[in-house]
């Protein structure tokens, strides 16, 4: 196992800058997830750690060694790709032990390592099968097994679950997390799916437009996003973000969306009258009650454990997540009230949390 240190790393393709002054320390034994929208640079950063992309400037260290100029095979890493990349003519056991065979490890050692990893991943009964005889989830486990048998310092995962169906993705998330709890090897995992990031990571690094916006534990980022981008990206459904103007002239401070539409602000606010803000409230922290601001029901999505309700709030859309099974109909008028202790306020221009 080893720590991974990324110091002031930048990456350009010609005149196009795709990574901008990235600094990040990944602790020994940590499971860190790089998450962000397509094109934010997360896979490029992972490939730079692996040695599959050159570094324009900065340093990447694995353990106590700067690896900028080392080829991938000398970095002591294993990578699991989105595509399983299994050899179709080899059995599961042969696929898993292929890297050991190339390293000329003794056959007894190869067999022992493959058997040990097969037990961890539940592949013992599948070792003599060929890839075409396996399900998608089984193939992904074989791909992970091939990485694990090498016993590297660092595991790198590049969106390994994106080709699986929804139910299998949930199962594989749990399997990868359980695997990491057993082997405790430093792991860097790339995904655009923030649910994967929230459920699997020790820490999350949220990326956007080639920069790291925020690093922290999943619930820390969820509860305390530092800016509008992180607030809107982390969470399903997304946080309600509304442009508003602060009005302190009334008995209770208000966030005014239009002359006829406003929401309450926390009583202890330090905002200034007339200040332009973005008013943030998560769907589960909005309540449909007898008092509040009027809104029209547009769409109702029952999921079983909760109900997602899409509302028209003036010309703005709102989403409410209700635990109760409310008897609502499209076009019905309701009142919505935010939990004031959960309201988040951001500067309208900079997007930074106030």
C-alpha positions as CSV (number, residue, x, y, z in Angstrom):
1,X,0.0,0.0,0.0
2,X,1.1,3.6,-0.5
3,X,0.1,7.2,-0.4
4,X,-0.5,9.0,-3.7
5,X,0.4,12.7,-3.8
6,X,-0.6,15.0,-6.7
7,X,1.2,18.4,-6.5
8,X,0.2,21.3,-8.8
9,X,-0.5,19.0,-11.7
10,X,-1.6,20.5,-15.0
11,X,-2.5,18.9,-18.3
12,X,-2.9,20.5,-21.8
13,X,-3.6,19.0,-25.2
14,X,-2.0,21.7,-27.4
15,X,-3.5,25.0,-26.4
16,X,-6.5,23.3,-24.6
17,X,-6.0,23.2,-20.8
18,X,-7.9,20.2,-19.3
19,X,-6.4,20.1,-15.8
20,X,-5.6,23.2,-13.9
21,X,-3.3,23.2,-10.9
22,X,-4.6,20.0,-9.3
23,X,-3.2,19.2,-5.8
24,X,-4.6,16.2,-3.9
25,X,-3.2,13.8,-1.3
26,X,-4.7,10.3,-1.2
27,X,-3.9,8.5,2.1
28,X,-2.5,5.0,2.4
29,X,-5.4,2.6,2.4
30,X,-8.0,5.2,1.4
31,X,-10.8,4.7,-1.1
32,X,-11.0,8.1,-2.8
33,X,-13.6,8.8,-5.6
34,X,-13.1,11.4,-8.3
35,X,-16.6,12.5,-9.4
36,X,-17.8,15.1,-11.8
37,X,-19.6,15.6,-15.1
38,X,-18.4,14.3,-18.4
39,X,-15.4,16.3,-19.6
40,X,-14.3,17.6,-16.2
41,X,-10.9,15.8,-16.4
42,X,-11.4,13.0,-13.8
43,X,-10.4,10.2,-16.2
44,X,-7.5,12.2,-17.5
45,X,-6.2,12.6,-14.0
46,X,-6.6,8.9,-13.3
47,X,-4.7,8.0,-16.5
48,X,-1.9,10.4,-15.4
49,X,-1.6,8.5,-12.1
50,X,-1.4,5.3,-14.2
51,X,1.2,6.6,-16.6
52,X,-1.1,6.4,-19.6
53,X,-1.0,10.2,-20.1
54,X,2.0,12.5,-19.8
55,X,2.0,15.3,-17.2
56,X,2.3,18.8,-18.6
57,X,3.6,20.2,-15.3
58,X,3.6,19.2,-11.6
59,X,4.5,16.0,-9.8
60,X,2.7,12.7,-9.0
61,X,4.2,10.5,-6.3
62,X,3.3,7.0,-5.3
63,X,4.8,6.2,-1.9
64,X,8.0,8.1,-1.7
65,X,8.8,8.0,-5.4
66,X,8.0,10.6,-8.0
67,X,6.6,8.6,-11.0
68,X,6.2,11.3,-13.6
69,X,8.6,9.6,-16.0
70,X,8.1,6.0,-15.0
71,X,6.2,3.7,-17.5
72,X,3.0,2.1,-16.2
73,X,4.5,-1.3,-15.5
74,X,7.0,0.3,-13.1
75,X,4.5,2.2,-11.0
76,X,3.2,-0.9,-9.1
77,X,-0.5,-0.1,-9.9
78,X,-3.4,-2.1,-11.2
79,X,-6.2,-0.6,-13.2
80,X,-9.8,-1.8,-13.8
81,X,-11.3,-0.3,-16.9
82,X,-14.9,0.4,-18.0
83,X,-14.4,-2.4,-20.6
84,X,-13.6,-5.7,-18.9
85,X,-10.8,-6.5,-21.5
86,X,-10.8,-10.2,-20.8
87,X,-9.1,-12.7,-23.1
88,X,-11.9,-14.7,-24.6
89,X,-9.8,-17.8,-25.1
90,X,-8.6,-18.0,-21.5
91,X,-10.5,-19.4,-18.5
92,X,-11.3,-17.2,-15.5
93,X,-8.3,-18.6,-13.6
94,X,-6.0,-17.9,-16.6
95,X,-7.3,-14.4,-17.0
96,X,-6.9,-13.6,-13.3
97,X,-3.3,-15.1,-13.2
98,X,-2.2,-13.6,-16.6
99,X,0.0,-10.9,-15.0
100,X,1.6,-13.4,-12.7
101,X,2.4,-15.6,-15.7
102,X,4.0,-12.7,-17.5
103,X,6.1,-12.0,-14.4
104,X,7.2,-15.6,-14.4
105,X,5.9,-16.2,-10.9
106,X,6.1,-19.9,-9.9
107,X,3.1,-21.9,-10.9
108,X,2.3,-22.8,-7.3
109,X,2.3,-19.1,-6.4
110,X,0.1,-18.2,-9.3
111,X,-2.5,-20.9,-8.3
112,X,-2.4,-19.8,-4.7
113,X,-2.9,-16.1,-5.4
114,X,-5.8,-16.8,-7.9
115,X,-7.5,-19.1,-5.4
116,X,-7.2,-16.5,-2.6
117,X,-8.7,-13.8,-4.7
118,X,-11.4,-16.0,-6.1
119,X,-12.6,-16.6,-2.5
120,X,-12.7,-12.8,-1.9
121,X,-14.7,-12.2,-5.0
122,X,-16.9,-15.3,-5.0
123,X,-15.4,-16.7,-8.2
124,X,-14.3,-20.1,-6.9
125,X,-16.9,-22.1,-8.8
126,X,-16.3,-20.1,-12.0
127,X,-12.5,-20.6,-12.4
128,X,-12.7,-23.0,-15.4
129,X,-15.3,-21.0,-17.3
130,X,-14.5,-18.8,-20.3
131,X,-15.7,-15.1,-20.3
132,X,-18.5,-15.8,-22.8
133,X,-20.1,-18.1,-20.1
134,X,-20.2,-15.3,-17.5
135,X,-22.7,-12.5,-16.8
136,X,-21.7,-8.9,-17.0
137,X,-21.2,-8.7,-13.2
138,X,-19.1,-11.9,-13.1
139,X,-16.9,-10.5,-15.9
140,X,-16.4,-7.3,-13.9
141,X,-15.4,-9.4,-10.9
142,X,-12.9,-11.3,-13.0
143,X,-11.4,-8.0,-14.2
144,X,-11.1,-6.9,-10.6
145,X,-9.6,-10.2,-9.6
146,X,-7.0,-9.8,-12.3
147,X,-6.0,-6.5,-10.8
148,X,-6.0,-7.8,-7.2
149,X,-3.8,-10.9,-7.8
150,X,-0.8,-8.6,-8.5
151,X,-1.0,-7.1,-5.0
152,X,-0.1,-3.6,-6.2
153,X,0.4,-0.5,-4.1
154,X,-2.6,1.3,-5.7
155,X,-5.8,0.3,-7.5
156,X,-7.3,2.5,-10.1
157,X,-10.9,2.2,-11.3
158,X,-12.1,4.0,-14.4
159,X,-15.9,3.9,-14.3
160,X,-16.0,0.1,-14.0
161,X,-19.8,-0.2,-13.4
162,X,-21.0,2.0,-16.3
163,X,-21.8,-0.9,-18.6
164,X,-23.9,-2.8,-16.0
165,X,-27.7,-2.5,-15.5
166,X,-29.1,-0.6,-12.5
167,X,-29.7,-3.5,-10.2
168,X,-26.3,-5.1,-10.9
169,X,-24.6,-1.7,-10.3
170,X,-26.0,-1.6,-6.8
171,X,-24.8,-5.1,-6.1
172,X,-21.3,-4.4,-7.5
173,X,-21.0,-1.2,-5.5
174,X,-21.4,-3.2,-2.4
175,X,-18.9,-5.9,-3.6
176,X,-16.2,-3.4,-4.4
177,X,-16.7,-1.7,-1.1
178,X,-16.5,-5.0,0.7
179,X,-13.4,-6.0,-1.3
180,X,-11.7,-2.8,-0.2
181,X,-12.6,-3.4,3.4
182,X,-10.8,-6.7,3.2
183,X,-7.7,-5.8,1.3
184,X,-7.4,-2.2,2.4
185,X,-5.2,-1.1,-0.5
186,X,-5.1,2.6,-1.6
187,X,-7.8,3.0,-4.3
188,X,-8.8,5.8,-6.7
189,X,-12.2,5.4,-8.3
190,X,-13.6,7.6,-11.2
191,X,-17.3,8.0,-11.8
192,X,-19.8,10.5,-13.1
193,X,-22.4,8.9,-10.8
194,X,-22.6,10.8,-7.6
195,X,-24.6,8.0,-5.9
196,X,-21.7,5.7,-6.5
197,X,-19.4,8.4,-5.0
198,X,-21.6,8.9,-2.0
199,X,-22.0,5.2,-1.2
200,X,-18.5,4.0,-1.8
201,X,-16.0,6.6,-0.9
202,X,-14.0,7.4,2.3
203,X,-13.5,10.8,0.7
204,X,-14.8,12.4,-2.5
205,X,-13.0,14.9,-4.8
206,X,-15.6,16.8,-6.8
207,X,-14.2,18.0,-10.1
208,X,-15.5,20.6,-12.6
209,X,-13.9,22.1,-15.7
210,X,-10.5,20.7,-14.9
211,X,-10.4,21.8,-11.2
212,X,-11.1,20.2,-7.9
213,X,-14.1,22.1,-6.3
214,X,-14.2,20.4,-2.9
215,X,-12.7,17.4,-1.1
216,X,-14.2,15.7,1.9
217,X,-16.2,12.9,3.3
218,X,-19.4,12.1,1.5
219,X,-21.9,13.4,4.1
220,X,-19.6,16.4,4.8
221,X,-19.8,17.5,1.2
222,X,-23.6,16.7,1.1
223,X,-24.3,18.8,4.2
224,X,-21.8,21.6,3.6
225,X,-21.2,22.2,-0.1
226,X,-18.8,25.1,-0.6
227,X,-20.4,26.4,-3.7
228,X,-23.4,26.2,-6.1
229,X,-21.8,23.7,-8.4
230,X,-21.1,21.1,-5.6
231,X,-24.5,21.8,-4.0
232,X,-26.3,21.1,-7.3
233,X,-24.1,18.1,-8.4
234,X,-24.1,16.1,-5.2
235,X,-27.6,14.8,-4.2
236,X,-30.4,13.0,-6.0
237,X,-32.8,14.8,-6.8
238,X,-30.6,17.9,-7.1
239,X,-30.8,20.7,-4.6
240,X,-33.4,23.4,-5.5
241,X,-31.4,26.5,-6.4
242,X,-33.3,29.8,-6.8
243,X,-32.1,33.3,-7.7
244,X,-33.4,35.8,-5.2
245,X,-32.9,39.2,-3.6
246,X,-32.7,39.7,0.2
247,X,-35.5,41.7,1.7
248,X,-35.0,42.8,5.4
249,X,-37.9,45.3,5.5
250,X,-40.5,42.9,6.7
251,X,-41.0,41.3,10.1
252,X,-39.2,38.2,9.0
253,X,-36.3,38.3,6.4
254,X,-37.3,37.1,3.0
255,X,-35.7,35.9,-0.2
256,X,-37.7,37.6,-3.0
257,X,-37.9,35.7,-6.3
258,X,-40.5,38.0,-7.9
259,X,-42.6,40.8,-6.5
260,X,-45.3,38.3,-5.6
261,X,-43.2,35.3,-4.6
262,X,-40.7,34.9,-1.7
263,X,-39.4,32.3,0.7
264,X,-38.3,32.9,4.3
265,X,-34.7,33.3,5.4
266,X,-33.2,32.2,8.7
267,X,-33.9,34.8,11.4
268,X,-30.2,35.1,12.4
269,X,-29.2,36.0,8.8
270,X,-26.2,38.3,8.4
271,X,-27.2,39.1,4.8
272,X,-27.7,42.7,3.6
273,X,-30.9,44.2,2.4
274,X,-31.0,44.0,-1.4
275,X,-28.2,41.5,-1.7
276,X,-28.4,39.1,-4.7
277,X,-28.2,35.5,-3.6
278,X,-28.9,31.9,-4.7
279,X,-31.3,30.3,-2.3
280,X,-30.6,26.6,-1.8
281,X,-32.8,24.0,-0.2
282,X,-32.7,20.2,-0.7
283,X,-35.9,18.5,-1.9
284,X,-36.2,16.5,1.4
285,X,-36.0,19.7,3.4
286,X,-39.1,21.2,1.7
287,X,-42.4,20.4,3.2
288,X,-45.9,20.5,1.8
289,X,-48.0,21.9,4.6
290,X,-51.0,24.1,5.3
291,X,-48.8,27.2,5.5
292,X,-46.1,28.4,3.1
293,X,-45.7,29.7,-0.4
294,X,-48.2,28.6,-3.1
295,X,-47.0,26.2,-5.8
296,X,-48.7,24.1,-8.5
297,X,-48.2,20.3,-8.7
298,X,-46.9,19.2,-12.1
299,X,-45.6,15.7,-11.8
300,X,-45.8,13.0,-9.1
301,X,-43.3,10.2,-9.1
302,X,-43.9,7.5,-6.5
303,X,-40.8,5.4,-5.8
304,X,-42.2,3.3,-3.0
305,X,-40.2,4.5,0.0
306,X,-40.8,8.1,-0.9
307,X,-42.6,10.4,-3.4
308,X,-40.9,12.9,-5.7
309,X,-43.2,15.9,-6.4
310,X,-42.3,18.4,-9.2
311,X,-43.9,21.8,-8.6
312,X,-44.2,25.1,-10.5
313,X,-43.2,27.9,-8.1
314,X,-44.0,31.0,-10.2
315,X,-41.9,30.5,-13.3
316,X,-39.4,28.4,-11.3
317,X,-39.4,24.6,-10.8
318,X,-39.1,23.0,-7.4
319,X,-38.7,19.4,-6.4
320,X,-40.0,18.0,-3.0
321,X,-39.2,14.6,-1.7
322,X,-41.9,13.4,0.7
323,X,-41.7,10.3,2.9
324,X,-45.5,10.2,3.2
325,X,-47.7,9.0,0.4
326,X,-49.5,12.2,-0.2
327,X,-52.9,12.2,-2.1
328,X,-52.0,14.8,-4.7
329,X,-53.0,15.4,-8.3
330,X,-51.4,17.3,-11.2
331,X,-52.5,20.9,-11.4
332,X,-53.4,20.9,-7.7
333,X,-52.3,24.0,-5.7
334,X,-50.3,23.3,-2.5
335,X,-48.2,25.3,0.0
336,X,-44.5,24.6,0.4
337,X,-42.4,25.6,3.4
338,X,-38.6,25.1,3.8
339,X,-36.9,23.8,6.9
340,X,-35.1,27.1,7.8
341,X,-32.3,25.2,9.6
342,X,-31.4,23.5,6.3
343,X,-31.5,26.6,4.0
344,X,-28.1,27.3,2.2
345,X,-27.3,30.7,0.8
346,X,-24.8,31.3,-2.0
347,X,-23.5,34.5,-3.6
348,X,-25.3,35.0,-6.9
349,X,-22.2,36.1,-8.8
350,X,-19.4,34.0,-7.5
351,X,-21.5,30.9,-6.5
352,X,-19.6,30.7,-3.2
353,X,-21.4,29.7,0.0
354,X,-22.2,32.6,2.3
